[in-house]
Amino acid sequence: MKKSVTYGNGGTGRSVINTIIVFAIVVAVWAAVASSGMFSSYVFPGPARVLDALWSMIKSGELARHMAASLGRVLLGFLISCVVSLVLAIIATGFEKIDLFLKPLIEFIRHIPPMSLIPLLILWFGIGETSKLIVIVLTSFFPIFLNSVAGIKGCDVKLLEVGEMLNMSKTQQFIKIRLPYAVPNILVGMQIGLGYSLKAIIGAEMIAAASGLGYMILDAQAMSRSDKVMAGIIVLGVSGLIIDYLFNLIVKRMTRFYETQ
């Protein structure tokens, strides 16, 4: 079996120190520029003002409410996308005739930016949850699907030959050899798709929503609160880092289990 690709092998302690140094430099430069008078504090607020706005949103519960709305949509849409992607990937790799019909349609949809469909989705489904979930599914579907197909089709020929020697049927080879072999590719696709999901929901919430981080940022912009806008952007970045870190932990645990089998 092939080994999965892992990231950040340079040592956890060193990685944390490097991260702290980088962000410290960014904050220092940010504070220096904000206090230099080059820009109005109304347009470019300093770290202290943004931190005050962030703390105010935390105390009022506004941030928690919008974060819960966004993350709930992301997780639900991502789970739906995973199921649909994996089912279609299995069908596409297991049945060549069906794949011939699926491939042109999937390639056509792949080249359509999901954000361009929002006006149409609003007309069909309104500004409720359905339109936003569809955007998330369409955005995260292709990384998962394409990586799954590549993993299944790229199975080591020698492993398949061993399966034939053991008199395994095509179905048994698919379940016991091809799918396990594709696990690392599937996990990479899921990681990419999860990141895309977070980006997609923010864009969707800026256009059609009454809650969520995207809506919060757009509402702050309409109220000329640049400090809240920057606070929202920082929350997005930190949320992405945390989600990616948690997903990596899950992947590592699954990979260890997979490699011991």
N, C-alpha and C positions, 0 to 999 in steps of 0.2 A: 504493500500500500504506500501511496505517496504521502509525504509529510506536508502539513499545511504551512502556508506562509504566515509568519508572525512579524509584528512590527514593534519597534521600540526595544530592541534587544541590548541596548547600550547600558543597561543597569538602571534600576528604578531610582535609586538615590541620586545619581548624577543627573538623570532626566528631570527630577523634581527641582534640583538646584538650578539647572539651566533654564527651566521654565520660569522660576521665580526671578532670576536675573533679567530675562528678556522682558517680562511684564513690568519689572521695576524700572527698566530703562524707558519703556514706552510711557509709563505714567509720569516719569520725570520730565521727558520731552513734552508730553501733553501739558503738564503744569507750567513749564517754562514758556511755552507758546501762548497759553491762555493768559498768563500774567505779564506778557511782554507788551501788550497793548496793540499787537498787530491786528487782532480781531476784536470785535465787540463781545463782551461776555454774554450778550443776548443771543448772538449767533454761535459763539464757540465758548461754552461754559467750561470752567476748570473742573478738575477731579472732585474738589470739595463740594461744589454746587451740585454736581451730578450725584455724588454720594448722598447728599441731603435729600435730593428728590427720590432716590432709590429707597432710602430709609423711610421716607414719608409714605411711599406706596406699600412698603412692607407692613408698616404699622396700621395703615387703614384697611389692609386686606385686599386692596386693589390688585396688587401683583399676583398674589396667590390665586385669586379668582380667574385672572386672565391666563396664568400659566396652566391651571388645571384644565381650562377649556382647550387650549392649544395642544397640550400633551395628550389629553384624552382623544382628540381627533387624530393625532399622529399615530398613536398606538393602535387604535381601531383600524384606521386605513392601512397601516403597515401590515397588520395581521391578515386582513382581507387580501392584500396584495401578495403576501407570502403564499397563501393557500392557492390563489388563482395562478400565480406564476409557476409554482411547483407542479400543479396538476397539468397545466398546459405544456410544461417542459417534458414531463413524463410521456404525455400523449405525442408530442412532436418527435421525441427520440425513439419511441416505441412503435409508432405506426407511420411509416414513410409516406403512405398515400395521403393520410390526414395532414401530415406536415407540408405536403405540396400545396394544399389548399390554405393552410394557416399562414405560411410564411409570407406571401404577398400582402395579406391583410395586416399582419403584425408589423411588417416593414413600413407599410403606409402609415399606420398609427404612430409608429416610433418617431417619424419625422414631423409630427404635429406637436408644437409646444403645448403642454397641458394648460398653461395659463391663457392661451388664446381661446380655449373652449369655455372659459368662465362666463362670458356674456350669454352664450347659448345655454349653458347649464343653469344659469339663473332664470332664463325664460322657461326652461322645462321644469326645474325643481324648486325655484325660489332661492332665497338666501339662507335656507335651513342647512342642516348638517349634510344632507345627501350630496349637494353640489361640491362641498369641500372634501368629502370622503372620496368622491370620484376623482378629483384633482390629485389627491394623495396617491390613490391606487395607480393612476396613469403615470405619475411621476416615478414611483418606486418600482413599478412592474418590470420594466425592461432591464435594469441592472441584475435583478434576481433571476429573471427568465433567461437572459443571455448567458450569464455565468453558470446557471444550472445546466443548460443545454451543452455548453462547452465542456463542463466537467463530465457529463454523462457520455458524450460522444468521444471525449479524449481519453477514455479508459484504456489502461495499458493492455495491449494485445496479448502479452504473455499471461496476464491474469485470466483473460477470456479463454485462452488455450488450456489453462489448467482446469477451468470450469468444464470445458468440453471433454477433457480427459476423465473428469469425475461424472460424466454423463448428465450434466446439468442441462435442463431445458433452457430455451431462450428467456422464458419468464424468470426462472430461478437465477440465471446469470444476471439478469437486469436487477433483481431485488438484492441478491447477495454479493454481487461484484460491482456492477456499474453505479448503483446509487451510493453505496458506501464510499466508493472511489471519488465520487463527485462532491462529497460533503465539504471539503475545504473550499471549493469553488462556490458552492451554494452559500456558505457562511460569508465569504467575501462579498458576494452579490447582495446579501441581506444587509451587510454593514454599509455598503454604498447606498442601497435603497433607503435605509433608515435616515441617512444624512440628507438625501434628496427629499424625503418626506417632510422633514423639519423646515427646509427651505420653501417647499411648495405650500405648506399650510400658512406660512407667514404672508406670502403673496396673495393667497386666496382670502385670508382674513382682512387684508388691506382693501380688497375690492367688495367682498360680500360677507360681512359678519357684523355682529353687535357685541362680540366678546372675543377674547384671545389676544396674544401678544402683538400680532399684526395690527389688529384693530386699535389696541392701546397706543402703539407707536403713531399710527395715522391720526388718531384723535389728539394726541399730544402735539403733533405738527400743526393740526388745525387750530389749536389753542395757543400756538406760538411758544410752546414749552420745549425748547431745544434740550434742556437738561433732562426732561423725561424721555425725550426721543433717544438721547445717548444712553440713558439708564436702561431703556428697553433693549437697545442694541447690545449692551454689555450682558444683560440677562440672557439674550439669545446665544451669544458666544459661550458663556459659562454653561448654559443648559446643554448645548451641543457637545462640549467637552465631557460633561458628566455622563451623558447618554452614551457617547462613544466609549468612554472608559468602562462603564458597566457592561456594554455589549462585548467589549474585548475580554472582560473577565469571564463572561458566559462562554465565549468562543474558546478560550484557553481551557476551561473545564471540560467542554465537550470534546476538544481536540485531544486532551490527555486520555479521556475515556475511549475515544475512537482509536487512538494509536496503541492502546493496550489490548484491543480486541484482535 
